[in-house]
Amino acid sequence: MVKGSDVLLIITAIILPPAAAAFITGCSCDLLINILLTVLGYIPGHIHAFWLIYKKMKAEERYGAGGFRYTGNGTYEPIAAGGQPQAYYGATN
């Protein structure tokens, strides 16, 4: 399900892809990658921004709104009740 915040992210990604990447990832390596892709060609920056939005939407479906933390490279981890990520101790999810 697409929420209003996701629609605003998509509009932002259409206008300025690095801004959308910054809203999702903060000041991270993904922001630098998106800036470089946008400078090298406007369409690759769009594709990367839309990929980040897609990964965020999938994390919201899986962990619920606000129940996850961005760990980089388009991956998210769940946040336990105490605010710390859940420990899986080698088990895969």
N, CA, C and O atoms as CSV, one atom per row, in Angstrom:
chain,resi,resn,atom,element,x,y,z
A,1,MET,N,N,0.848,-1.165,0.000
A,1,MET,CA,C,0.000,0.000,0.000
A,1,MET,C,C,0.901,1.237,0.000
A,1,MET,O,O,1.859,1.323,0.768
A,2,VAL,N,N,0.578,2.179,-0.865
A,2,VAL,CA,C,1.350,3.404,-0.977
A,2,VAL,C,C,0.730,4.461,-0.069
A,2,VAL,O,O,-0.461,4.759,-0.158
A,3,LYS,N,N,1.561,5.019,0.805
A,3,LYS,CA,C,1.098,6.051,1.726
A,3,LYS,C,C,1.417,7.428,1.159
A,3,LYS,O,O,2.114,7.556,0.153
A,4,GLY,N,N,0.893,8.454,1.823
A,4,GLY,CA,C,1.134,9.821,1.388
A,4,GLY,C,C,2.595,10.192,1.427
A,4,GLY,O,O,3.077,10.913,0.553
A,5,SER,N,N,3.315,9.706,2.439
A,5,SER,CA,C,4.743,10.020,2.523
A,5,SER,C,C,5.516,9.383,1.371
A,5,SER,O,O,6.499,9.947,0.889
A,6,ASP,N,N,5.071,8.213,0.937
A,6,ASP,CA,C,5.732,7.566,-0.200
A,6,ASP,C,C,5.471,8.342,-1.491
A,6,ASP,O,O,6.351,8.448,-2.345
A,7,VAL,N,N,4.270,8.878,-1.626
A,7,VAL,CA,C,3.955,9.682,-2.806
A,7,VAL,C,C,4.830,10.935,-2.836
A,7,VAL,O,O,5.327,11.322,-3.894
A,8,LEU,N,N,5.016,11.564,-1.686
A,8,LEU,CA,C,5.893,12.741,-1.629
A,8,LEU,C,C,7.340,12.377,-1.953
A,8,LEU,O,O,8.042,13.147,-2.607
A,9,LEU,N,N,7.789,11.203,-1.497
A,9,LEU,CA,C,9.144,10.750,-1.837
A,9,LEU,C,C,9.280,10.527,-3.337
A,9,LEU,O,O,10.308,10.868,-3.922
A,10,ILE,N,N,8.259,9.961,-3.962
A,10,ILE,CA,C,8.302,9.713,-5.403
A,10,ILE,C,C,8.345,11.031,-6.165
A,10,ILE,O,O,9.103,11.170,-7.125
A,11,ILE,N,N,7.533,11.998,-5.742
A,11,ILE,CA,C,7.552,13.315,-6.399
A,11,ILE,C,C,8.920,13.973,-6.223
A,11,ILE,O,O,9.456,14.563,-7.161
A,12,THR,N,N,9.478,13.869,-5.023
A,12,THR,CA,C,10.808,14.420,-4.773
A,12,THR,C,C,11.853,13.725,-5.633
A,12,THR,O,O,12.765,14.374,-6.147
A,13,ALA,N,N,11.730,12.403,-5.794
A,13,ALA,CA,C,12.682,11.657,-6.619
A,13,ALA,C,C,12.585,12.060,-8.086
A,13,ALA,O,O,13.586,12.036,-8.803
A,14,ILE,N,N,11.401,12.425,-8.534
A,14,ILE,CA,C,11.247,12.864,-9.921
A,14,ILE,C,C,11.916,14.219,-10.124
A,14,ILE,O,O,12.583,14.447,-11.133
A,15,ILE,N,N,11.732,15.121,-9.153
A,15,ILE,CA,C,12.276,16.468,-9.286
A,15,ILE,C,C,13.785,16.494,-9.020
A,15,ILE,O,O,14.551,17.036,-9.817
A,16,LEU,N,N,14.208,15.903,-7.895
A,16,LEU,CA,C,15.620,15.929,-7.507
A,16,LEU,C,C,15.965,14.610,-6.793
A,16,LEU,O,O,15.754,14.488,-5.586
A,17,PRO,N,N,16.488,13.636,-7.526
A,17,PRO,CA,C,16.761,12.322,-6.942
A,17,PRO,C,C,17.662,12.330,-5.705
A,17,PRO,O,O,17.382,11.572,-4.776
A,18,PRO,N,N,18.735,13.145,-5.632
A,18,PRO,CA,C,19.553,13.119,-4.416
A,18,PRO,C,C,18.798,13.567,-3.156
A,18,PRO,O,O,19.112,13.113,-2.056
A,19,ALA,N,N,17.818,14.441,-3.307
A,19,ALA,CA,C,17.028,14.862,-2.149
A,19,ALA,C,C,16.220,13.685,-1.601
A,19,ALA,O,O,16.135,13.499,-0.387
A,20,ALA,N,N,15.632,12.898,-2.489
A,20,ALA,CA,C,14.887,11.722,-2.041
A,20,ALA,C,C,15.819,10.720,-1.369
A,20,ALA,O,O,15.463,10.129,-0.350
A,21,ALA,N,N,17.002,10.527,-1.930
A,21,ALA,CA,C,17.971,9.617,-1.319
A,21,ALA,C,C,18.397,10.118,0.052
A,21,ALA,O,O,18.597,9.323,0.970
A,22,ALA,N,N,18.538,11.428,0.196
A,22,ALA,CA,C,18.922,11.997,1.492
A,22,ALA,C,C,17.814,11.809,2.523
A,22,ALA,O,O,18.100,11.543,3.690
A,23,PHE,N,N,16.561,11.942,2.113
A,23,PHE,CA,C,15.453,11.744,3.045
A,23,PHE,C,C,15.395,10.305,3.540
A,23,PHE,O,O,15.043,10.057,4.694
A,24,ILE,N,N,15.736,9.366,2.681
A,24,ILE,CA,C,15.643,7.948,3.048
A,24,ILE,C,C,16.866,7.497,3.835
A,24,ILE,O,O,16.730,6.858,4.878
A,25,THR,N,N,18.059,7.824,3.348
A,25,THR,CA,C,19.277,7.249,3.914
A,25,THR,C,C,20.053,8.188,4.820
A,25,THR,O,O,20.944,7.752,5.548
A,26,GLY,N,N,19.724,9.474,4.783
A,26,GLY,CA,C,20.522,10.434,5.544
A,26,GLY,C,C,21.838,10.676,4.824
A,26,GLY,O,O,21.945,10.438,3.621
A,27,CYS,N,N,22.822,11.140,5.545
A,27,CYS,CA,C,24.127,11.404,4.953
A,27,CYS,C,C,24.923,10.093,4.955
A,27,CYS,O,O,25.631,9.777,5.912
A,28,SER,N,N,24.789,9.347,3.870
A,28,SER,CA,C,25.425,8.032,3.794
A,28,SER,C,C,26.085,7.857,2.434
A,28,SER,O,O,26.067,8.751,1.589
A,29,CYS,N,N,26.655,6.705,2.255
A,29,CYS,CA,C,27.302,6.372,0.990
A,29,CYS,C,C,26.272,6.328,-0.146
A,29,CYS,O,O,26.589,6.665,-1.287
A,30,ASP,N,N,25.046,5.913,0.169
A,30,ASP,CA,C,24.010,5.873,-0.859
A,30,ASP,C,C,23.680,7.269,-1.381
A,30,ASP,O,O,23.353,7.427,-2.557
A,31,LEU,N,N,23.762,8.268,-0.529
A,31,LEU,CA,C,23.541,9.635,-0.980
A,31,LEU,C,C,24.645,10.048,-1.959
A,31,LEU,O,O,24.359,10.644,-2.997
A,32,LEU,N,N,25.882,9.739,-1.639
A,32,LEU,CA,C,26.994,10.060,-2.534
A,32,LEU,C,C,26.848,9.323,-3.865
A,32,LEU,O,O,27.086,9.902,-4.925
A,33,ILE,N,N,26.463,8.067,-3.813
A,33,ILE,CA,C,26.254,7.298,-5.044
A,33,ILE,C,C,25.163,7.938,-5.886
A,33,ILE,O,O,25.300,8.054,-7.104
A,34,ASN,N,N,24.075,8.355,-5.237
A,34,ASN,CA,C,22.980,8.955,-5.981
A,34,ASN,C,C,23.391,10.287,-6.595
A,34,ASN,O,O,23.004,10.588,-7.724
A,35,ILE,N,N,24.159,11.079,-5.878
A,35,ILE,CA,C,24.639,12.352,-6.437
A,35,ILE,C,C,25.507,12.085,-7.660
A,35,ILE,O,O,25.351,12.747,-8.686
A,36,LEU,N,N,26.426,11.118,-7.560
A,36,LEU,CA,C,27.298,10.804,-8.698
A,36,LEU,C,C,26.497,10.267,-9.886
A,36,LEU,O,O,26.769,10.628,-11.031
A,37,LEU,N,N,25.515,9.410,-9.619
A,37,LEU,CA,C,24.693,8.884,-10.710
A,37,LEU,C,C,23.868,9.987,-11.364
A,37,LEU,O,O,23.671,9.976,-12.579
A,38,THR,N,N,23.389,10.930,-10.573
A,38,THR,CA,C,22.604,12.029,-11.126
A,38,THR,C,C,23.478,12.951,-11.969
A,38,THR,O,O,23.037,13.449,-13.005
A,39,VAL,N,N,24.712,13.180,-11.533
A,39,VAL,CA,C,25.619,14.034,-12.303
A,39,VAL,C,C,26.029,13.339,-13.601
A,39,VAL,O,O,26.104,13.974,-14.652
A,40,LEU,N,N,26.293,12.040,-13.525
A,40,LEU,CA,C,26.720,11.302,-14.719
A,40,LEU,C,C,25.598,11.133,-15.728
A,40,LEU,O,O,25.843,11.092,-16.933
A,41,GLY,N,N,24.398,11.036,-15.253
A,41,GLY,CA,C,23.233,10.896,-16.125
A,41,GLY,C,C,21.991,10.989,-15.274
A,41,GLY,O,O,21.882,10.295,-14.264
A,42,TYR,N,N,21.068,11.816,-15.652
A,42,TYR,CA,C,19.914,12.071,-14.786
A,42,TYR,C,C,19.074,10.815,-14.562
A,42,TYR,O,O,18.553,10.619,-13.464
A,43,ILE,N,N,18.931,9.962,-15.574
A,43,ILE,CA,C,18.112,8.750,-15.459
A,43,ILE,C,C,18.698,7.746,-14.464
A,43,ILE,O,O,17.928,7.191,-13.679
A,44,PRO,N,N,20.005,7.475,-14.443
A,44,PRO,CA,C,20.531,6.551,-13.420
A,44,PRO,C,C,20.276,7.027,-11.988
A,44,PRO,O,O,20.051,6.209,-11.095
A,45,GLY,N,N,20.309,8.335,-11.767
A,45,GLY,CA,C,19.983,8.866,-10.449
A,45,GLY,C,C,18.538,8.589,-10.081
A,45,GLY,O,O,18.231,8.279,-8.930
A,46,HIS,N,N,17.652,8.701,-11.061
A,46,HIS,CA,C,16.240,8.380,-10.832
A,46,HIS,C,C,16.067,6.901,-10.480
A,46,HIS,O,O,15.359,6.560,-9.532
A,47,ILE,N,N,16.705,6.050,-11.234
A,47,ILE,CA,C,16.568,4.608,-10.997
A,47,ILE,C,C,17.048,4.260,-9.593
A,47,ILE,O,O,16.395,3.487,-8.892
A,48,HIS,N,N,18.167,4.815,-9.178
A,48,HIS,CA,C,18.691,4.529,-7.844
A,48,HIS,C,C,17.745,5.053,-6.767
A,48,HIS,O,O,17.503,4.361,-5.778
A,49,ALA,N,N,17.207,6.253,-6.935
A,49,ALA,CA,C,16.277,6.819,-5.956
A,49,ALA,C,C,15.008,5.979,-5.864
A,49,ALA,O,O,14.511,5.734,-4.765
A,50,PHE,N,N,14.477,5.536,-7.003
A,50,PHE,CA,C,13.278,4.707,-6.982
A,50,PHE,C,C,13.558,3.349,-6.353
A,50,PHE,O,O,12.691,2.786,-5.686
A,51,TRP,N,N,14.759,2.818,-6.558
A,51,TRP,CA,C,15.141,1.556,-5.912
A,51,TRP,C,C,15.175,1.720,-4.393
A,51,TRP,O,O,14.712,0.842,-3.666
A,52,LEU,N,N,15.723,2.846,-3.908
A,52,LEU,CA,C,15.752,3.101,-2.471
A,52,LEU,C,C,14.338,3.237,-1.906
A,52,LEU,O,O,14.057,2.747,-0.812
A,53,ILE,N,N,13.453,3.897,-2.642
A,53,ILE,CA,C,12.062,4.033,-2.199
A,53,ILE,C,C,11.402,2.660,-2.153
A,53,ILE,O,O,10.682,2.354,-1.203
A,54,TYR,N,N,11.637,1.833,-3.161
A,54,TYR,CA,C,11.071,0.484,-3.192
A,54,TYR,C,C,11.544,-0.343,-1.988
A,54,TYR,O,O,10.740,-1.013,-1.341
A,55,LYS,N,N,12.835,-0.294,-1.692
A,55,LYS,CA,C,13.363,-1.055,-0.558
A,55,LYS,C,C,12.761,-0.559,0.762
A,55,LYS,O,O,12.497,-1.361,1.658
A,56,LYS,N,N,12.540,0.763,0.890
A,56,LYS,CA,C,11.923,1.320,2.089
A,56,LYS,C,C,10.484,0.838,2.228
A,56,LYS,O,O,10.046,0.501,3.328
A,57,MET,N,N,9.751,0.804,1.124
A,57,MET,CA,C,8.370,0.347,1.161
A,57,MET,C,C,8.292,-1.135,1.533
A,57,MET,O,O,7.389,-1.547,2.262
A,58,LYS,N,N,9.236,-1.935,1.033
A,58,LYS,CA,C,9.266,-3.357,1.395
A,58,LYS,C,C,9.583,-3.538,2.878
A,58,LYS,O,O,9.031,-4.433,3.518
A,59,ALA,N,N,10.469,-2.700,3.437
A,59,ALA,CA,C,10.787,-2.772,4.865
A,59,ALA,C,C,9.576,-2.391,5.705
A,59,ALA,O,O,9.345,-2.977,6.763
A,60,GLU,N,N,8.796,-1.410,5.240
A,60,GLU,CA,C,7.580,-1.038,5.968
A,60,GLU,C,C,6.568,-2.164,5.966
A,60,GLU,O,O,5.878,-2.379,6.963
A,61,GLU,N,N,6.470,-2.892,4.854
A,61,GLU,CA,C,5.566,-4.045,4.798
A,61,GLU,C,C,6.027,-5.148,5.735
A,61,GLU,O,O,5.213,-5.789,6.400
A,62,ARG,N,N,7.318,-5.363,5.786
A,62,ARG,CA,C,7.856,-6.475,6.571
A,62,ARG,C,C,7.893,-6.191,8.070
A,62,ARG,O,O,7.503,-7.044,8.868
A,63,TYR,N,N,8.360,-4.996,8.466
A,63,TYR,CA,C,8.581,-4.688,9.876
A,63,TYR,C,C,7.553,-3.733,10.467
A,63,TYR,O,O,7.543,-3.524,11.680
A,64,GLY,N,N,6.699,-3.155,9.652
A,64,GLY,CA,C,5.742,-2.173,10.143
A,64,GLY,C,C,6.354,-0.786,10.130
A,64,GLY,O,O,7.573,-0.628,10.070
A,65,ALA,N,N,5.489,0.217,10.187
A,65,ALA,CA,C,5.955,1.604,10.132
A,65,ALA,C,C,6.789,1.927,11.365
A,65,ALA,O,O,6.327,1.757,12.493
A,66,GLY,N,N,8.001,2.385,11.154
A,66,GLY,CA,C,8.879,2.761,12.261
A,66,GLY,C,C,9.536,1.600,12.970
A,66,GLY,O,O,10.231,1.814,13.964
A,67,GLY,N,N,9.349,0.388,12.504
A,67,GLY,CA,C,9.924,-0.784,13.162
A,67,GLY,C,C,11.222,-1.255,12.546
A,67,GLY,O,O,11.600,-2.415,12.708
A,68,PHE,N,N,11.910,-0.373,11.842
A,68,PHE,CA,C,13.140,-0.772,11.158
A,68,PHE,C,C,14.120,0.378,11.152
A,68,PHE,O,O,13.773,1.530,11.418
A,69,ARG,N,N,15.375,0.023,10.836
A,69,ARG,CA,C,16.451,1.002,10.758
A,69,ARG,C,C,17.245,0.723,9.481
A,69,ARG,O,O,17.500,-0.432,9.140
A,70,TYR,N,N,17.633,1.789,8.781
A,70,TYR,CA,C,18.407,1.648,7.548
A,70,TYR,C,C,19.855,1.318,7.909
A,70,TYR,O,O,20.473,2.013,8.715
A,71,THR,N,N,20.392,0.250,7.307
A,71,THR,CA,C,21.753,-0.164,7.614
A,71,THR,C,C,22.716,0.048,6.450
A,71,THR,O,O,23.909,-0.226,6.580
A,72,GLY,N,N,22.220,0.527,5.331
A,72,GLY,CA,C,23.083,0.777,4.183
A,72,GLY,C,C,22.865,-0.212,3.074
A,72,GLY,O,O,22.380,-1.320,3.303
A,73,ASN,N,N,23.222,0.183,1.869
A,73,ASN,CA,C,23.128,-0.653,0.688
A,73,ASN,C,C,21.709,-1.163,0.449
A,73,ASN,O,O,21.518,-2.270,-0.056
A,74,GLY,N,N,20.723,-0.357,0.810
A,74,GLY,CA,C,19.338,-0.739,0.575
A,74,GLY,C,C,18.805,-1.792,1.515
A,74,GLY,O,O,17.769,-2.392,1.230
A,75,THR,N,N,19.471,-2.039,2.622
A,75,THR,CA,C,19.013,-3.054,3.571
A,75,THR,C,C,18.520,-2.402,4.858
A,75,THR,O,O,18.959,-1.317,5.239
A,76,TYR,N,N,17.613,-3.085,5.503
A,76,TYR,CA,C,17.018,-2.608,6.746
A,76,TYR,C,C,17.079,-3.719,7.776
A,76,TYR,O,O,17.126,-4.898,7.426
A,77,GLU,N,N,17.078,-3.342,9.046
A,77,GLU,CA,C,17.038,-4.322,10.131
A,77,GLU,C,C,15.922,-3.912,11.085
A,77,GLU,O,O,15.636,-2.725,11.240
A,78,PRO,N,N,15.289,-4.901,11.726
A,78,PRO,CA,C,14.207,-4.582,12.652
A,78,PRO,C,C,14.744,-3.950,13.934
A,78,PRO,O,O,15.883,-4.186,14.336
A,79,ILE,N,N,13.901,-3.152,14.556
A,79,ILE,CA,C,14.225,-2.558,15.843
A,79,ILE,C,C,13.346,-3.238,16.882
A,79,ILE,O,O,12.123,-3.263,16.746
A,80,ALA,N,N,13.971,-3.790,17.923
A,80,ALA,CA,C,13.229,-4.448,18.993
A,80,ALA,C,C,12.561,-3.388,19.872
A,80,ALA,O,O,12.750,-2.191,19.656
A,81,ALA,N,N,11.799,-3.819,20.840
A,81,ALA,CA,C,11.054,-2.913,21.710
A,81,ALA,C,C,11.982,-1.957,22.460
A,81,ALA,O,O,11.586,-0.825,22.739
A,82,GLY,N,N,13.180,-2.371,22.789
A,82,GLY,CA,C,14.105,-1.530,23.535
A,82,GLY,C,C,14.876,-0.546,22.678
A,82,GLY,O,O,15.715,0.194,23.191
A,83,GLY,N,N,14.605,-0.523,21.371
A,83,GLY,CA,C,15.304,0.399,20.498
A,83,GLY,C,C,16.575,-0.177,19.898
A,83,GLY,O,O,17.245,0.498,19.117
A,84,GLN,N,N,16.916,-1.396,20.241
A,84,GLN,CA,C,18.101,-2.058,19.698
A,84,GLN,C,C,17.667,-3.087,18.660
A,84,GLN,O,O,16.577,-3.649,18.771
A,85,PRO,N,N,18.505,-3.344,17.650
A,85,PRO,CA,C,18.161,-4.373,16.672
A,85,PRO,C,C,18.107,-5.744,17.329
A,85,PRO,O,O,18.822,-6.027,18.290
A,86,GLN,N,N,17.239,-6.584,16.782
A,86,GLN,CA,C,17.110,-7.941,17.312
A,86,GLN,C,C,18.348,-8.744,16.971
A,86,GLN,O,O,18.895,-8.623,15.875
A,87,ALA,N,N,18.790,-9.566,17.915
A,87,ALA,CA,C,19.960,-10.422,17.698
A,87,ALA,C,C,19.489,-11.767,17.170
A,87,ALA,O,O,18.630,-12.413,17.769
A,88,TYR,N,N,20.051,-12.180,16.057
A,88,TYR,CA,C,19.685,-13.473,15.471
A,88,TYR,C,C,20.748,-14.536,15.723
A,88,TYR,O,O,20.501,-15.719,15.488
A,89,TYR,N,N,21.905,-14.142,16.188
A,89,TYR,CA,C,22.972,-15.064,16.574
A,89,TYR,C,C,23.293,-16.078,15.478
A,89,TYR,O,O,23.348,-17.282,15.727
A,90,GLY,N,N,23.501,-15.576,14.275
A,90,GLY,CA,C,23.918,-16.430,13.177
A,90,GLY,C,C,22.782,-17.009,12.364
A,90,GLY,O,O,23.011,-17.513,11.264
A,91,ALA,N,N,21.575,-16.951,12.869
A,91,ALA,CA,C,20.454,-17.463,12.112
A,91,ALA,C,C,20.097,-16.451,11.021
A,91,ALA,O,O,20.228,-15.244,11.224
A,92,THR,N,N,19.654,-16.936,9.886
A,92,THR,CA,C,19.246,-16.029,8.818
A,92,THR,C,C,17.762,-15.822,8.906
A,92,THR,O,O,17.020,-16.637,9.455
A,93,ASN,N,N,17.344,-14.691,8.341
A,93,ASN,CA,C,15.939,-14.336,8.393
A,93,ASN,C,C,15.268,-14.660,7.096
A,93,ASN,O,O,14.068,-14.429,6.946
